[in-house]
């Protein structure tokens, strides 16, 4: 049974969401899909930043119960307030969470509106990611109205890697509505294709067709969370940001402008632009760095595959033991490294702890730079840092190395 206080809470918060979204972010009005009271529904959308639930909730007159990362339930008293006000549904993103599925089924039976982002995580480069193959099967089983939204402008309004939002143009459109009768006639594979098609957004394709300026401060700050391979020297984790500039120790220097594109500053980058090989978007740079990492692994260039030398190392890291939707326990403060066959943490309390890559279930990034990984036995850990650094690089290398170990090739998704 769904408590009535959620209806009152959302009715109070909705106008505040609308005001903030419009004034601070430039969000265009979101139209109400007119769901009857007690009519169950599933709301799906592409996932671009932390405010996506607020964008959608500002235009829907029913309480929406969003599936959310379980880390927001490990914040003590703050988590209790969030749970009482909006009752998000916890999910551990780094492994299959069956309890989440049971909660969704139970709420749908009670006539609730469920919100979920099928990509499972936000993207770092402005391009929508893949969705799990099981999504269509779940949606079909729920036998409810499906509302598929497309959020445009969200990536450049608040890039995942940045600490500052920008103001430009932000729209939320209802791309497709599927009623239960139509849903029953579709296969899970057809449902998946519809969801992927209708939620797909390429932020830079939109910018090329209809350029919009996204004004803000320190536009390039913390780009190194997403981009970590230099195209000039192929250095790994040698890039740093300051204000609107992004540069490498080798001399590469570019500017990130308010259209979301890179501009050359150093002569090498200027020559790349003249030659037509300049990486002018975060998306292009990210695709390039994934490709070059695959080549570096094959050639064993800049990457030690013997397991003797670390590929990446970060200092001042906190290793945290995560207990699902309950609490986080700090294990130690020390250094973290990725080798060709393992993660390795070294600290004064627990000493050296090794996590073999082949015994990890999944590795993802939470938020901007928290690395979360789960062991095949179900234990979940997080690696947190107060300094700006890339957790994304560990994910990319982990999947590249695992594909090499297994002799497979399946790309990247769900970061």
One Martini backbone bead per residue (centre of mass of N, CA, C, O) as a GRO file, in nm:
protein
  415
    1UNK     BB    1   0.094   0.037   0.025
    2UNK     BB    2   0.059   0.373  -0.058
    3UNK     BB    3   0.137   0.655   0.073
    4UNK     BB    4  -0.008   0.976   0.081
    5UNK     BB    5   0.245   1.161   0.144
    6UNK     BB    6   0.374   1.153  -0.140
    7UNK     BB    7   0.169   1.335  -0.281
    8UNK     BB    8   0.230   1.588  -0.105
    9UNK     BB    9   0.531   1.608  -0.151
   10UNK     BB   10   0.523   1.641  -0.464
   11UNK     BB   11   0.334   1.889  -0.464
   12UNK     BB   12   0.547   2.069  -0.319
   13UNK     BB   13   0.809   2.017  -0.507
   14UNK     BB   14   0.734   2.072  -0.806
   15UNK     BB   15   0.753   2.392  -0.822
   16UNK     BB   16   1.053   2.395  -0.738
   17UNK     BB   17   1.162   2.242  -0.975
   18UNK     BB   18   1.060   2.431  -1.198
   19UNK     BB   19   1.208   2.686  -1.108
   20UNK     BB   20   1.497   2.582  -1.112
   21UNK     BB   21   1.507   2.466  -1.401
   22UNK     BB   22   1.444   2.737  -1.543
   23UNK     BB   23   1.649   2.943  -1.411
   24UNK     BB   24   1.924   2.767  -1.392
   25UNK     BB   25   1.886   2.566  -1.679
   26UNK     BB   26   1.652   2.612  -1.908
   27UNK     BB   27   1.393   2.453  -1.879
   28UNK     BB   28   1.146   2.326  -2.038
   29UNK     BB   29   0.840   2.239  -2.028
   30UNK     BB   30   0.673   1.963  -1.878
   31UNK     BB   31   0.444   1.738  -1.977
   32UNK     BB   32   0.160   1.589  -1.882
   33UNK     BB   33   0.044   1.245  -1.925
   34UNK     BB   34  -0.215   1.172  -1.777
   35UNK     BB   35  -0.253   0.998  -1.506
   36UNK     BB   36  -0.428   0.798  -1.332
   37UNK     BB   37  -0.534   0.707  -1.045
   38UNK     BB   38  -0.369   0.391  -1.011
   39UNK     BB   39  -0.192   0.403  -1.261
   40UNK     BB   40   0.040   0.223  -1.387
   41UNK     BB   41   0.398   0.306  -1.445
   42UNK     BB   42   0.677   0.358  -1.679
   43UNK     BB   43   0.969   0.551  -1.655
   44UNK     BB   44   1.183   0.653  -1.929
   45UNK     BB   45   1.538   0.750  -1.977
   46UNK     BB   46   1.789   0.923  -2.033
   47UNK     BB   47   2.122   0.954  -1.878
   48UNK     BB   48   2.303   1.263  -1.774
   49UNK     BB   49   2.213   1.346  -1.469
   50UNK     BB   50   2.119   1.398  -1.135
   51UNK     BB   51   1.848   1.574  -1.238
   52UNK     BB   52   1.650   1.395  -1.401
   53UNK     BB   53   1.419   1.341  -1.192
   54UNK     BB   54   1.342   1.648  -1.174
   55UNK     BB   55   1.261   1.694  -1.460
   56UNK     BB   56   1.027   1.483  -1.465
   57UNK     BB   57   0.869   1.563  -1.198
   58UNK     BB   58   0.779   1.857  -1.301
   59UNK     BB   59   0.543   1.703  -1.513
   60UNK     BB   60   0.427   1.502  -1.286
   61UNK     BB   61   0.123   1.436  -1.088
   62UNK     BB   62   0.286   1.196  -0.974
   63UNK     BB   63   0.439   0.987  -0.796
   64UNK     BB   64   0.792   0.898  -0.822
   65UNK     BB   65   0.974   0.587  -0.821
   66UNK     BB   66   1.311   0.565  -0.808
   67UNK     BB   67   1.585   0.419  -0.931
   68UNK     BB   68   1.869   0.393  -0.706
   69UNK     BB   69   2.152   0.421  -0.574
   70UNK     BB   70   2.256   0.287  -0.267
   71UNK     BB   71   2.436   0.530  -0.162
   72UNK     BB   72   2.187   0.715  -0.061
   73UNK     BB   73   2.148   0.497   0.194
   74UNK     BB   74   2.459   0.585   0.321
   75UNK     BB   75   2.380   0.892   0.486
   76UNK     BB   76   2.198   0.851   0.715
   77UNK     BB   77   1.985   1.097   0.788
   78UNK     BB   78   1.951   1.180   0.493
   79UNK     BB   79   1.832   0.910   0.397
   80UNK     BB   80   1.572   0.926   0.570
   81UNK     BB   81   1.456   1.175   0.431
   82UNK     BB   82   1.447   1.070   0.143
   83UNK     BB   83   1.269   0.821   0.200
   84UNK     BB   84   1.023   0.977   0.315
   85UNK     BB   85   0.971   1.166   0.065
   86UNK     BB   86   1.048   0.951  -0.215
   87UNK     BB   87   1.121   0.648  -0.212
   88UNK     BB   88   1.359   0.506  -0.324
   89UNK     BB   89   1.510   0.244  -0.519
   90UNK     BB   90   1.742   0.021  -0.449
   91UNK     BB   91   2.070  -0.022  -0.619
   92UNK     BB   92   2.329  -0.234  -0.717
   93UNK     BB   93   2.528  -0.167  -0.992
   94UNK     BB   94   2.766  -0.405  -0.972
   95UNK     BB   95   2.498  -0.590  -0.960
   96UNK     BB   96   2.253  -0.814  -0.939
   97UNK     BB   97   1.925  -0.694  -0.811
   98UNK     BB   98   1.654  -0.869  -0.694
   99UNK     BB   99   1.519  -0.676  -0.486
  100UNK     BB  100   1.446  -0.458  -0.688
  101UNK     BB  101   1.249  -0.625  -0.859
  102UNK     BB  102   1.047  -0.685  -0.630
  103UNK     BB  103   0.973  -0.390  -0.567
  104UNK     BB  104   0.861  -0.314  -0.843
  105UNK     BB  105   0.632  -0.523  -0.855
  106UNK     BB  106   0.485  -0.427  -0.597
  107UNK     BB  107   0.425  -0.131  -0.686
  108UNK     BB  108   0.268  -0.193  -0.944
  109UNK     BB  109   0.035  -0.343  -0.798
  110UNK     BB  110  -0.029  -0.052  -0.641
  111UNK     BB  111  -0.012   0.181  -0.877
  112UNK     BB  112   0.262   0.282  -0.958
  113UNK     BB  113   0.535   0.505  -1.039
  114UNK     BB  114   0.818   0.422  -1.230
  115UNK     BB  115   1.168   0.516  -1.230
  116UNK     BB  116   1.402   0.465  -1.507
  117UNK     BB  117   1.747   0.406  -1.624
  118UNK     BB  118   1.853   0.178  -1.856
  119UNK     BB  119   2.164   0.237  -1.863
  120UNK     BB  120   2.247   0.277  -1.533
  121UNK     BB  121   2.417   0.530  -1.641
  122UNK     BB  122   2.614   0.778  -1.702
  123UNK     BB  123   2.776   0.973  -1.932
  124UNK     BB  124   3.095   1.116  -2.044
  125UNK     BB  125   3.036   1.202  -2.384
  126UNK     BB  126   2.708   1.239  -2.493
  127UNK     BB  127   2.637   0.930  -2.533
  128UNK     BB  128   2.433   0.694  -2.546
  129UNK     BB  129   2.388   0.391  -2.414
  130UNK     BB  130   2.341   0.086  -2.339
  131UNK     BB  131   2.114  -0.181  -2.274
  132UNK     BB  132   1.992  -0.428  -2.120
  133UNK     BB  133   1.842  -0.722  -2.232
  134UNK     BB  134   1.634  -0.741  -1.974
  135UNK     BB  135   1.443  -0.495  -2.000
  136UNK     BB  136   1.212  -0.596  -2.186
  137UNK     BB  137   1.119  -0.823  -1.997
  138UNK     BB  138   1.041  -0.651  -1.755
  139UNK     BB  139   0.835  -0.463  -1.893
  140UNK     BB  140   0.642  -0.687  -1.989
  141UNK     BB  141   0.575  -0.805  -1.701
  142UNK     BB  142   0.433  -0.534  -1.583
  143UNK     BB  143   0.184  -0.433  -1.754
  144UNK     BB  144   0.237  -0.120  -1.833
  145UNK     BB  145   0.270   0.191  -1.880
  146UNK     BB  146   0.491   0.350  -2.120
  147UNK     BB  147   0.730   0.619  -2.067
  148UNK     BB  148   0.931   0.785  -2.312
  149UNK     BB  149   1.213   0.984  -2.267
  150UNK     BB  150   1.386   1.286  -2.394
  151UNK     BB  151   1.701   1.428  -2.317
  152UNK     BB  152   1.807   1.758  -2.398
  153UNK     BB  153   2.110   1.919  -2.284
  154UNK     BB  154   2.219   1.770  -2.024
  155UNK     BB  155   2.520   1.731  -2.067
  156UNK     BB  156   2.601   2.045  -2.107
  157UNK     BB  157   2.475   2.137  -1.838
  158UNK     BB  158   2.600   1.851  -1.683
  159UNK     BB  159   2.872   1.714  -1.676
  160UNK     BB  160   2.994   1.442  -1.523
  161UNK     BB  161   3.298   1.563  -1.481
  162UNK     BB  162   3.181   1.809  -1.351
  163UNK     BB  163   3.119   2.077  -1.095
  164UNK     BB  164   2.957   2.253  -1.316
  165UNK     BB  165   2.700   2.425  -1.424
  166UNK     BB  166   2.498   2.515  -1.708
  167UNK     BB  167   2.347   2.755  -1.936
  168UNK     BB  168   2.085   2.683  -2.183
  169UNK     BB  169   1.939   2.405  -2.332
  170UNK     BB  170   1.642   2.224  -2.204
  171UNK     BB  171   1.480   1.909  -2.281
  172UNK     BB  172   1.156   1.730  -2.237
  173UNK     BB  173   1.034   1.446  -2.417
  174UNK     BB  174   0.772   1.257  -2.537
  175UNK     BB  175   0.847   0.988  -2.746
  176UNK     BB  176   0.679   0.739  -2.599
  177UNK     BB  177   0.368   0.546  -2.587
  178UNK     BB  178   0.284   0.241  -2.404
  179UNK     BB  179   0.041   0.026  -2.388
  180UNK     BB  180  -0.044  -0.281  -2.271
  181UNK     BB  181  -0.154  -0.390  -2.541
  182UNK     BB  182   0.103  -0.336  -2.707
  183UNK     BB  183   0.308  -0.475  -2.523
  184UNK     BB  184   0.192  -0.770  -2.565
  185UNK     BB  185   0.285  -0.762  -2.888
  186UNK     BB  186   0.575  -0.757  -2.781
  187UNK     BB  187   0.894  -0.819  -2.769
  188UNK     BB  188   1.172  -0.778  -2.585
  189UNK     BB  189   1.343  -0.688  -2.830
  190UNK     BB  190   1.150  -0.465  -2.930
  191UNK     BB  191   1.153  -0.299  -2.672
  192UNK     BB  192   1.452  -0.238  -2.668
  193UNK     BB  193   1.464  -0.089  -2.940
  194UNK     BB  194   1.273   0.137  -2.861
  195UNK     BB  195   1.429   0.248  -2.620
  196UNK     BB  196   1.698   0.307  -2.763
  197UNK     BB  197   1.584   0.497  -2.981
  198UNK     BB  198   1.418   0.706  -2.791
  199UNK     BB  199   1.686   0.768  -2.590
  200UNK     BB  200   1.869   0.869  -2.800
  201UNK     BB  201   2.173   1.075  -2.759
  202UNK     BB  202   2.369   1.333  -2.934
  203UNK     BB  203   2.508   1.615  -2.831
  204UNK     BB  204   2.687   1.688  -3.093
  205UNK     BB  205   2.473   1.659  -3.309
  206UNK     BB  206   2.293   1.880  -3.191
  207UNK     BB  207   2.506   2.110  -3.208
  208UNK     BB  208   2.541   2.103  -3.520
  209UNK     BB  209   2.236   2.163  -3.588
  210UNK     BB  210   2.189   2.331  -3.287
  211UNK     BB  211   2.344   2.574  -3.156
  212UNK     BB  212   2.445   2.607  -2.805
  213UNK     BB  213   2.507   2.798  -2.529
  214UNK     BB  214   2.707   2.704  -2.233
  215UNK     BB  215   2.711   2.887  -1.951
  216UNK     BB  216   3.005   2.925  -1.737
  217UNK     BB  217   3.241   2.794  -1.511
  218UNK     BB  218   3.503   2.624  -1.557
  219UNK     BB  219   3.460   2.424  -1.819
  220UNK     BB  220   3.723   2.209  -1.785
  221UNK     BB  221   3.691   2.113  -1.511
  222UNK     BB  222   3.769   1.772  -1.470
  223UNK     BB  223   3.826   1.618  -1.748
  224UNK     BB  224   4.019   1.389  -1.632
  225UNK     BB  225   3.781   1.195  -1.561
  226UNK     BB  226   3.745   1.119  -1.885
  227UNK     BB  227   4.032   1.219  -1.988
  228UNK     BB  228   4.360   1.012  -2.011
  229UNK     BB  229   4.464   1.044  -2.316
  230UNK     BB  230   4.720   1.147  -2.517
  231UNK     BB  231   4.749   1.226  -2.862
  232UNK     BB  232   5.058   1.303  -2.869
  233UNK     BB  233   5.210   1.091  -2.636
  234UNK     BB  234   5.027   0.864  -2.491
  235UNK     BB  235   4.969   0.944  -2.218
  236UNK     BB  236   4.886   0.838  -1.885
  237UNK     BB  237   4.752   1.058  -1.676
  238UNK     BB  238   4.870   1.368  -1.799
  239UNK     BB  239   4.611   1.529  -1.762
  240UNK     BB  240   4.492   1.874  -1.717
  241UNK     BB  241   4.292   2.124  -1.547
  242UNK     BB  242   4.201   2.485  -1.620
  243UNK     BB  243   3.924   2.614  -1.642
  244UNK     BB  244   3.929   2.610  -2.009
  245UNK     BB  245   4.177   2.415  -1.981
  246UNK     BB  246   4.367   2.145  -2.160
  247UNK     BB  247   4.656   1.953  -2.054
  248UNK     BB  248   4.998   1.849  -2.107
  249UNK     BB  249   5.329   1.774  -2.037
  250UNK     BB  250   5.404   1.785  -2.362
  251UNK     BB  251   5.209   2.063  -2.462
  252UNK     BB  252   4.932   2.016  -2.480
  253UNK     BB  253   4.662   2.259  -2.584
  254UNK     BB  254   4.324   2.330  -2.485
  255UNK     BB  255   3.990   2.455  -2.543
  256UNK     BB  256   3.675   2.490  -2.371
  257UNK     BB  257   3.379   2.577  -2.490
  258UNK     BB  258   3.032   2.689  -2.484
  259UNK     BB  259   2.967   2.448  -2.709
  260UNK     BB  260   3.166   2.187  -2.632
  261UNK     BB  261   3.438   2.254  -2.774
  262UNK     BB  262   3.747   2.228  -2.907
  263UNK     BB  263   4.047   2.433  -2.901
  264UNK     BB  264   4.336   2.529  -3.020
  265UNK     BB  265   4.668   2.635  -2.884
  266UNK     BB  266   4.874   2.468  -2.988
  267UNK     BB  267   5.048   2.379  -3.270
  268UNK     BB  268   4.976   2.079  -3.291
  269UNK     BB  269   4.666   2.117  -3.278
  270UNK     BB  270   4.646   2.307  -3.521
  271UNK     BB  271   4.749   2.094  -3.724
  272UNK     BB  272   4.524   1.890  -3.673
  273UNK     BB  273   4.299   2.072  -3.775
  274UNK     BB  274   4.415   2.112  -4.065
  275UNK     BB  275   4.416   1.782  -4.112
  276UNK     BB  276   4.140   1.658  -3.966
  277UNK     BB  277   4.246   1.523  -3.655
  278UNK     BB  278   4.089   1.673  -3.450
  279UNK     BB  279   3.967   1.655  -3.118
  280UNK     BB  280   3.658   1.835  -3.066
  281UNK     BB  281   3.542   1.612  -2.866
  282UNK     BB  282   3.469   1.408  -2.610
  283UNK     BB  283   3.368   1.177  -2.784
  284UNK     BB  284   3.608   1.151  -2.980
  285UNK     BB  285   3.823   1.113  -2.759
  286UNK     BB  286   3.703   0.861  -2.623
  287UNK     BB  287   3.704   0.677  -2.869
  288UNK     BB  288   4.008   0.700  -2.918
  289UNK     BB  289   4.111   0.595  -2.636
  290UNK     BB  290   3.991   0.314  -2.661
  291UNK     BB  291   4.140   0.232  -2.920
  292UNK     BB  292   4.435   0.287  -2.822
  293UNK     BB  293   4.431   0.089  -2.583
  294UNK     BB  294   4.401  -0.166  -2.749
  295UNK     BB  295   4.671  -0.123  -2.900
  296UNK     BB  296   4.859  -0.103  -2.652
  297UNK     BB  297   4.803  -0.390  -2.554
  298UNK     BB  298   4.900  -0.541  -2.809
  299UNK     BB  299   5.193  -0.381  -2.804
  300UNK     BB  300   5.293  -0.305  -2.515
  301UNK     BB  301   5.244   0.013  -2.489
  302UNK     BB  302   5.271   0.160  -2.176
  303UNK     BB  303   5.197  -0.154  -2.102
  304UNK     BB  304   5.199  -0.390  -1.848
  305UNK     BB  305   5.139  -0.757  -1.888
  306UNK     BB  306   5.293  -0.907  -1.634
  307UNK     BB  307   5.231  -0.762  -1.337
  308UNK     BB  308   5.478  -0.577  -1.230
  309UNK     BB  309   5.345  -0.312  -1.340
  310UNK     BB  310   5.169  -0.042  -1.311
  311UNK     BB  311   4.933   0.135  -1.495
  312UNK     BB  312   4.778   0.249  -1.241
  313UNK     BB  313   4.803   0.525  -0.992
  314UNK     BB  314   4.666   0.614  -0.663
  315UNK     BB  315   4.647   0.844  -0.417
  316UNK     BB  316   4.450   0.910  -0.157
  317UNK     BB  317   4.269   0.650  -0.083
  318UNK     BB  318   3.941   0.508  -0.021
  319UNK     BB  319   3.840   0.212   0.133
  320UNK     BB  320   3.509   0.065   0.092
  321UNK     BB  321   3.256  -0.097   0.267
  322UNK     BB  322   2.949  -0.219   0.127
  323UNK     BB  323   2.615  -0.198   0.253
  324UNK     BB  324   2.318  -0.243   0.148
  325UNK     BB  325   2.137   0.036   0.213
  326UNK     BB  326   2.309   0.123   0.494
  327UNK     BB  327   2.646   0.117   0.487
  328UNK     BB  328   2.977   0.256   0.537
  329UNK     BB  329   3.317   0.118   0.555
  330UNK     BB  330   3.620   0.217   0.652
  331UNK     BB  331   3.928   0.055   0.596
  332UNK     BB  332   4.124   0.266   0.429
  333UNK     BB  333   4.428   0.466   0.364
  334UNK     BB  334   4.576   0.494   0.024
  335UNK     BB  335   4.672   0.291  -0.239
  336UNK     BB  336   4.598   0.247  -0.597
  337UNK     BB  337   4.605  -0.032  -0.838
  338UNK     BB  338   4.664  -0.132  -1.181
  339UNK     BB  339   4.694  -0.439  -1.323
  340UNK     BB  340   4.677  -0.691  -1.556
  341UNK     BB  341   4.536  -0.891  -1.297
  342UNK     BB  342   4.482  -0.639  -1.083
  343UNK     BB  343   4.394  -0.512  -0.784
  344UNK     BB  344   4.562  -0.271  -0.552
  345UNK     BB  345   4.582  -0.225  -0.198
  346UNK     BB  346   4.755   0.021   0.018
  347UNK     BB  347   4.780   0.015   0.383
  348UNK     BB  348   4.823   0.054   0.735
  349UNK     BB  349   4.586  -0.149   0.822
  350UNK     BB  350   4.554  -0.388   0.576
  351UNK     BB  351   4.762  -0.344   0.376
  352UNK     BB  352   4.763  -0.582   0.125
  353UNK     BB  353   4.508  -0.586  -0.129
  354UNK     BB  354   4.375  -0.832  -0.350
  355UNK     BB  355   4.202  -0.807  -0.685
  356UNK     BB  356   4.115  -1.016  -0.901
  357UNK     BB  357   3.975  -0.975  -1.207
  358UNK     BB  358   3.839  -1.270  -1.233
  359UNK     BB  359   3.675  -1.203  -0.938
  360UNK     BB  360   3.502  -0.995  -1.084
  361UNK     BB  361   3.184  -0.887  -1.174
  362UNK     BB  362   3.198  -0.556  -1.154
  363UNK     BB  363   3.273  -0.224  -1.307
  364UNK     BB  364   3.221   0.113  -1.186
  365UNK     BB  365   3.078   0.441  -1.188
  366UNK     BB  366   3.013   0.677  -0.938
  367UNK     BB  367   2.932   0.945  -1.052
  368UNK     BB  368   3.234   1.104  -1.106
  369UNK     BB  369   3.476   0.916  -0.904
  370UNK     BB  370   3.356   0.644  -0.810
  371UNK     BB  371   3.468   0.325  -0.743
  372UNK     BB  372   3.292   0.022  -0.828
  373UNK     BB  373   3.321  -0.317  -0.689
  374UNK     BB  374   3.254  -0.669  -0.742
  375UNK     BB  375   3.239  -0.974  -0.626
  376UNK     BB  376   3.129  -1.293  -0.690
  377UNK     BB  377   3.022  -1.312  -0.377
  378UNK     BB  378   2.902  -0.985  -0.334
  379UNK     BB  379   3.113  -0.794  -0.262
  380UNK     BB  380   3.135  -0.437  -0.194
  381UNK     BB  381   3.328  -0.167  -0.335
  382UNK     BB  382   3.495   0.153  -0.269
  383UNK     BB  383   3.659   0.430  -0.437
  384UNK     BB  384   3.781   0.722  -0.278
  385UNK     BB  385   3.820   1.085  -0.352
  386UNK     BB  386   3.913   1.433  -0.313
  387UNK     BB  387   4.056   1.417  -0.570
  388UNK     BB  388   4.110   1.464  -0.895
  389UNK     BB  389   4.009   1.170  -1.075
  390UNK     BB  390   4.004   0.867  -1.258
  391UNK     BB  391   3.774   0.596  -1.275
  392UNK     BB  392   3.727   0.535  -1.576
  393UNK     BB  393   4.007   0.407  -1.643
  394UNK     BB  394   3.956   0.142  -1.489
  395UNK     BB  395   3.717   0.044  -1.653
  396UNK     BB  396   3.838   0.037  -1.935
  397UNK     BB  397   4.080  -0.151  -1.860
  398UNK     BB  398   3.927  -0.384  -1.745
  399UNK     BB  399   3.769  -0.462  -2.007
  400UNK     BB  400   4.016  -0.492  -2.188
  401UNK     BB  401   4.162  -0.713  -2.021
  402UNK     BB  402   3.928  -0.921  -2.016
  403UNK     BB  403   3.909  -0.959  -2.320
  404UNK     BB  404   4.194  -1.066  -2.344
  405UNK     BB  405   4.176  -1.308  -2.147
  406UNK     BB  406   3.901  -1.430  -2.301
  407UNK     BB  407   3.884  -1.359  -2.614
  408UNK     BB  408   3.698  -1.098  -2.634
  409UNK     BB  409   3.424  -0.884  -2.793
  410UNK     BB  410   3.188  -0.622  -2.637
  411UNK     BB  411   3.268  -0.365  -2.532
  412UNK     BB  412   3.094  -0.077  -2.384
  413UNK     BB  413   2.910  -0.043  -2.064
  414UNK     BB  414   2.785   0.091  -1.775
  415UNK     BB  415   2.959   0.349  -1.625
   0.00000   0.00000   0.00000
